[in-house]
Amino acid sequence: MFSLAPPALVAAALPGQPRAAETAFPFDIGHFFGVQIWQLTPLSVLAVICLALYLWGAIALWRRGKRWGVATTISFVLGCVVWFLATGAAVTRFADELVSVLLFQQLTLMVVAPPLLLIGSPGRLLLTAVPRTGLGRPVLRMALAGYRSPVSRVLLHPAVAIIVPLLAFPALYFSDAISWVLAQPGGHGLLLGSFLLLGIIAGAPLWSRDPLPRTPSYVVRLAEVFIEIQIHAIFGLILLLSTGPRFSWYWEDPEAWGISRGFDHAIGGGLVWSYGELPLLIVLIVILSKWRNRDLRTARHREAEEDAALEQYNAYLAAQGRVDER
């Protein structure tokens, strides 16, 4: 699933954590991402359905001779593959035993899969590929109704992008609500579905290439990313420094894995710090780059307007000079 070298080095330096000889998982990466058809979850099947519908739309546009970006298509395909593996591979079963595996699923569905899906512009593909007659007509009407809905504007409010990581990390885990949810029938699947939905809602203003009913300014986007980075950092640090169990569902040591529960928490904290922060750092760079490019375009446009106004004024002065000479 992930390399143990960095978390092991960090955890070995912490008090109460097992040494390197005690921290090797008994399974390799193939055990984590192995897929068996009869063990697929509804959420992983939904990923396959979304991928099939997207490819149907893209191929339909190409057959009509209309342009649709190959890179855009690849991004959505990768997003669906990541979504499928995070919810349909063997890693889903191991999340019942290790909080670090659950955090891996959560981070994948909240900060890795949503950017790939959003860059794929599924909304624009829907409006372009779906026919405007027959069954396509009510589909387009529902899509436009959702776009114009007040609910969409509320969900895309900048405050929501801050509330989402607060609820999904500190509130969910430190209140031990995570244990209650996992104890419910189907709770794990609903939890993963919620993570993906929340990740898409929070990531839409930052990554979406589709038109949105509300588009925040670059200053607001930077503030959102900065605050989310701080939430991840504090949450990951608390887990990284844990020396014992914190959640009732994950109370006993996972003896089958040969590690302590505190080390399990430390791995989860290391994932939040590294795996969860990298996409946020990337979006931070992208926002700054887009902001700079917009300012350069604005400056060039303003300069062209000023040059045109100056030329017009000079022409006016020249005309006045000729009148005076007469």
Buried (B, 14 or more C-beta within 10 A) or exposed (E): BBEBEBBBEBBBEBEEBBEEEEBEBEBEEEBBBEEEEEEBBEBBEBBBEBBEBBBEBBEBBBEEEEEBEEEBBEBBBBBBBBBBBBBBBBBBBBBEBBBBBBBBBBBBBBBBBBBBBBBBBBBBBBBBBBEEEEEEEEBBEEBEEEBEEEEBEEBBEBEBBBBBBBEBBBEBBEEBEBBEBBEEEEBBBBBBBBBBBBBBBBBBBBBBBBEBBEEBEBEBBBBBBEBBBEBBBEBBEBBBBBBEBBBEBBEEBBEEBBBBBBBBBBBBBBBBBBBBBEBBEBBBEBBEEEBEEEEEEEEEEEEEEEEEEEEEEEEEEEEEEEEEEE
